[in-house]
Amino acid sequence: MAKAVAAAYIAGMDSTLAKIDQFLAALDASVADGSFVRLALRMPCGADETLKSIDVKPATIRDQLKLSFTFHHQTRDLTQNHPPAGAIGQLRKLVEKDFRQAFLYTTAFDLSYDAQGKSPRLKQSAATSKAAATLSHDREKTRSIKAEGTPWLTALGVTGADGQVLKASGDKFRQINRYVEILGPLLKAIPAERLHKVVDMGAGKGYLTFAVADYLKQVLHRPTEVVGVEFRPDLVAFCNETADETGTDNLSFAQGTIESFDSTGADALIALHACDTATDDAIAKGIAAGSELIVVAPCCHKQIRREMETSNHPNALDFVTRHGIFLERQAEMVTDAMRAMILEHFGYSTKVFEFVSDVHTPKNVLIVATKTKRGKDAGALKKLAEAKEFFGIRRHYLEGAVGLSSLSP
Ligand SMILES: C[S@@+](CC[C@H](N)C(=O)[O-])C[C@H]1O[C@@H](n2cnc3c(N)ncnc32)[C@H](O)[C@@H]1O
């Protein structure tokens, strides 16, 4: 009798395992032929009482097909991405021990596994999803920096060990992505044979430097070298260690000042929020190197503000600039508009625009200068001289930095 019970039990086990095998084989085949849409695990019965359900979908991450698991816990969701073979191993354990129901959705059929009764049942039905999961859409999304599977974001404290963006770092993460969204197409537009090196001046903790290196390597698949220049030795040491530890092998950081950095060979030069005239030094280094692309997000604008404050030259805007806040805003606009004119003098086309909402940071203006074949803009210096005259500005720091000091009135 006991033997019969045992045999029935073993047969039951066999049938359970066989059904799980069939279910997973169907998943495996649908992943292989691209018809896999999604998978859901329901009716939890495992040891972890906080785990309520799991959803799995395909995703292309860094050009690799992965199965992306979302573990829905009582109070939070956790995500893990696995290569298909590893994912199927993990699903086997979950279906055997932790969930009574599993649903597979493919474009060809739906398949459910239900272990609520005495013996588990497999049921196939017509497909509820006619379209395959849009992997091309996922590929598009990987053009920006992904929170998950990006170890440098974790090392820099933007994401936690689980690959989720930390609460306090949401703005930084959005800023990084927005920045890559803008810079990516500009870098892509430079032919690979003319983009050997990108230099980031005043790299700080390296958020945006890492983002550029990641984009060039993982998305554009270019061997372009990225160098961050930073004055603070502690940040340089930290960033170099992080680059090493995270396998970001196209990136290094150099300790020193922007002014003393040899920018020869910098095909693209960027400087985000380098303080006051450090932005001018960065622009000057880009012009000296003949960089194809110069992108700066200016920070404070003290030099021109001082010039305007100390000017005895009356101008028609005095009624505006007698208010401190308007003087500050005027100084910002005048400083950056003059930078644009000087860049145009050196043969760059310029665009000035806001790159993130001022809700996230007031330092949100970007000057983008691309070297054009048209050569120097002859009228730019004339306009610059007129503007200086109007505002009573004796010199713009950038003039001296690029050897134009003789133009000061
Ligand atoms: C406001 S942080 C910006 C960091 C980074 N670019 C970003 O946007 O996240 C400015 C960084 O530039 C560095 N810096 C400022 N002036 C510099 C100079 N003249 N030479 C080198 N680094 C400088 C500072 O030490 C600081 O780390």
Ligand as a Chemical Component Dictionary entry (heavy atoms), coordinates in Angstrom:
data_LIG
# 
_chem_comp.id                   LIG 
_chem_comp.type                 NON-POLYMER 
_chem_comp.pdbx_formal_charge   0 
_chem_comp.three_letter_code    LIG 
# 
loop_
_chem_comp_atom.comp_id 
_chem_comp_atom.atom_id 
_chem_comp_atom.alt_atom_id 
_chem_comp_atom.type_symbol 
_chem_comp_atom.charge 
_chem_comp_atom.model_Cartn_x 
_chem_comp_atom.model_Cartn_y 
_chem_comp_atom.model_Cartn_z 
_chem_comp_atom.pdbx_ordinal 
LIG C1  C1  C 0  30.148 72.629 -10.015 1  
LIG S1  S1  S 1  31.289 71.339 -10.289 2  
LIG C2  C2  C 0  30.659 70.605 -11.743 3  
LIG C3  C3  C 0  31.102 69.197 -11.958 4  
LIG C4  C4  C 0  30.587 68.511 -13.215 5  
LIG N1  N1  N 0  31.042 69.127 -14.420 6  
LIG C5  C5  C 0  29.070 68.413 -13.208 7  
LIG O1  O1  O 0  28.424 69.215 -13.884 8  
LIG O2  O2  O -1 28.541 67.541 -12.507 9  
LIG C6  C6  C 0  32.703 72.213 -10.891 10 
LIG C7  C7  C 0  33.971 71.402 -10.809 11 
LIG O3  O3  O 0  34.963 72.072 -11.566 12 
LIG C8  C8  C 0  36.181 72.078 -10.854 13 
LIG N2  N2  N 0  36.912 73.259 -11.300 14 
LIG C9  C9  C 0  36.531 74.559 -11.189 15 
LIG N3  N3  N 0  37.463 75.370 -11.709 16 
LIG C10 C10 C 0  38.442 74.578 -12.177 17 
LIG C11 C11 C 0  39.665 74.824 -12.846 18 
LIG N4  N4  N 0  40.024 76.055 -13.133 19 
LIG N5  N5  N 0  40.455 73.775 -13.179 20 
LIG C12 C12 C 0  40.045 72.481 -12.888 21 
LIG N6  N6  N 0  38.899 72.199 -12.266 22 
LIG C13 C13 C 0  38.096 73.224 -11.903 23 
LIG C14 C14 C 0  35.774 72.124 -9.401  24 
LIG O4  O4  O 0  36.783 71.589 -8.545  25 
LIG C15 C15 C 0  34.505 71.298 -9.393  26 
LIG O5  O5  O 0  34.772 69.955 -9.095  27 
# 
loop_
_chem_comp_bond.comp_id 
_chem_comp_bond.atom_id_1 
_chem_comp_bond.atom_id_2 
_chem_comp_bond.value_order 
_chem_comp_bond.pdbx_ordinal 
LIG C1  S1  SING 1  
LIG S1  C2  SING 2  
LIG S1  C6  SING 3  
LIG C2  C3  SING 4  
LIG C3  C4  SING 5  
LIG C4  N1  SING 6  
LIG C4  C5  SING 7  
LIG C5  O1  DOUB 8  
LIG C5  O2  SING 9  
LIG C6  C7  SING 10 
LIG C7  O3  SING 11 
LIG C7  C15 SING 12 
LIG O3  C8  SING 13 
LIG C8  N2  SING 14 
LIG C8  C14 SING 15 
LIG N2  C9  SING 16 
LIG N2  C13 SING 17 
LIG C9  N3  DOUB 18 
LIG N3  C10 SING 19 
LIG C10 C11 SING 20 
LIG C10 C13 DOUB 21 
LIG C11 N4  SING 22 
LIG C11 N5  DOUB 23 
LIG N5  C12 SING 24 
LIG C12 N6  DOUB 25 
LIG N6  C13 SING 26 
LIG C14 O4  SING 27 
LIG C14 C15 SING 28 
LIG C15 O5  SING 29 
# 
